[in-house]
């Protein structure tokens, strides 16, 4: 079984909106509904679990029901102190109905342009591994700076990659990798794959999708609006 865990607990402070970015209306629908639709329609995604603040959960239920996406929905989890703790809350709730040999497919609600191909690629490549991470190669020269003011070192661009969501992990070993970071180290985690790498799990990289960007700024939101307008 493959369970999609959608992270929708962010506050969207960097966007400067009155409501979190994943609930902003674009073309008559909240941003979160676009990735939910992609996961609902994919035949190899068995269930959908959502991390969201309690104040938004009833509204999400209404959206799921209105769009007919509630057939795969299994439940909510409450957000944690940071993104990784939100993931851990989701993992612990998912383990109430899933086996450790099942897989969890982690995606951000604020990445609405999730394509069927990328979902399929993640699932196809996980066999024989503990997880899958889509990545994008670095196009620019990359530098390291220890003080944020001067260059400390030049990094080898051919060996540097930017990780993307979605990420796919074997549920049991990934849950254990997160538990090992409690209570303090998990608060320093920025990316979903970090706990897996720190635990020595076998994570395979696959090509990501340039269009699968995360809405973080007003410019990102406007870019998404224009893409949807062009597809009318």
N, C-alpha and C positions, 0 to 999 in steps of 0.2 A: 504494500500500500504506500502511496505517496501523498503526503499531507502538505498543502501549501500553507505556510505561515506568513500572513500579511502584516507588516508592521505599520500601524496607523496611530501610534501614540505621540508623534511629534507635535510640537506647538507652533511651528512655523514662524518663529520670532524673527528670523533673518529676512523673511518676506515682508514683514511689517503689516500683515493683514489682521483684520478683526477676528478671523477664524483660522484654524489650521489649514495649511495649503492643500492637504489631501481632501478637504471638504468644500473647496471653492468650486463654484459652478463653471463648467466649460461646455458650451454647446448643449446646455440643458441638462447636464449630468455632473455629479461631483467627480473630482479627479480620481478618487479611489475606485470608482465603478469601472474604469477602463481596464485596470489590471485584474480586477475581480472577473470581469467578463472573459479576458484572455485565459485565465486559469480555469474558469467554469467550463468553457467550451473545449478545453483540451481533454481528449479522451483518457489520457494517462494520469491526470490529476484526479485523485479519488475524493479528497476532502479539502475544505478550506476552513482555516482557523484564523481569527483576527485579533490582534492586540490593539485595543482602543480604550480611551478613557470612558468610564461608565456614562458620562453625560452624553456621549455620542452613540452609544450602543443601540438604543432604540431607533434612532434615526437610520443607522446602518441597516438594521433589520428591515425597516420600511423600504429602503432602497433595494435590498436583496430581494424582497418579496415582489416589489413592483416590476423588477427586471426579470424575475423568474430564476434568479441565481441562488435561491435559498436551498435548493435540493442537495447541494454539496456542503452546505454550511454546517459546521460541527460545534462551534462555540466561540466565546470571547475569552481573552485574558487581559488582565490589567497591566498597564505599562510599569516599568521599573524606573529606577533612578537614572539609568542611562540606556542606550539602545541595546546593549548586550544583556542587561538585566531584564529588559522587556522580552528579549528572545528566550532567556532562561525561563521566565514565567510561562511563555507559550509552550516551551518544550515540556515543562512539568505537567501542564494541563493536557497536552496531547498524549503524553504517556499514560493518561488515565484510560484511553481507549485504543491506543496503538501499541504495537510490539517494538522492541528495541531493534529488530531487524528491518523495520519499515524505514522510510526515508522522509525527511522534512525538507521542503522546498521554500527557502526564505526569500521574501521579496518586499520591497518598500512600496507602500501605498502611493508615494509621491513619484514613482517611476511608472507613468501611465502607458508608455509605449512598448510594453512587453509583447514581443512577437511569438507566434506559435513555434517558429523555427528555433528560437533560443531555448524555449521550454523543452522542446524535443531533443536538442543537442545536449542539454544538461543531463537528461534522463538516459540518453543513449550512451554517454561516456562514463557514467558512474560505475558501471559493472567492473568489478575487480579493484575498486578504490573505495576509500572512506568518504570521499566527497568530490565535488566539482566546483571550480571557480572560473567564471567567464572573465577574461582580461582584455585590455586594450594596450597595444604597444605605445611607448612614449614617442611622440613626434618631434618634440623639442629637446634641445640640450638640457640636461638636468644637473643641477648643482646642489651641494649640501652646504648648509650654514649653521653653525652651532649657536650664533648669537642673533641671527636674523638680520644682520647688517652687512656682514662681509662673507665672502665665499670661503668655505673651509676645504671643500674638495669637489672635484668634477666626477660625477657618477657615470658609469658605463651605460649609455642609453639602451644598448641592445639587451641589457640584462634587467631593465626596469620595466615593470608593467603596472597598469592601473587596474585594480580589481573592481568588479561590478556586482550588484545584485541583478538577478537572482543567484543564490548559491544553494547547492543541494548536498545534504549530508545524511549519512546513516544515523538514525535517531539515537540509538543507545550510546555509541562511542562519542558522538558529538555532545550529548547531554553530560556524559562523564567528564569530557574535556572542559566544559564550562564550570562544573562543580569544583574542579581542581583550582579554579581561580578565585573562589570565594574566600574571604569576604571583600578583600581590598583590590586585588589585581584586576578583577573583572571591571572595575570602575575606570580603568585606563584603556580598555579595549575600544577600538574605533571601528574595526571591520569584523564582519561575521566569521570570516575564515581565520582570524588571529588565534582564537582558542584552539582550533584544530591544528594549526601549525605548531603552536607552543606545546601541544600534547604529542607531537610527532606523528600525527595521522597522515595517511597517504591522500593528498589532495591533488587532483589532476587539473591542469589549466586548459581551457578551451577558448576560442576566439569569442570576444564579446560583440556588442552591437553599438555602434556610434550613436544611433538614434534612441537608445535606451537610457536617456539622460534623466537625472533626478531634478525635480523642481525644487530649487532652493531659493532663488532670487526672483524679483519681479520680471527680470529679463527672461528667465527660464519659463515662467508662466506665460509670458507673451509669446515666446517661441512655440510653446505647446498649443496655444490658442490658434496661432497662424497655421500650424500643421493640420489641426482639425478643421479649420475653415476651408483649407485647400482640398480636403477630402469629402466635402459635402456632396 
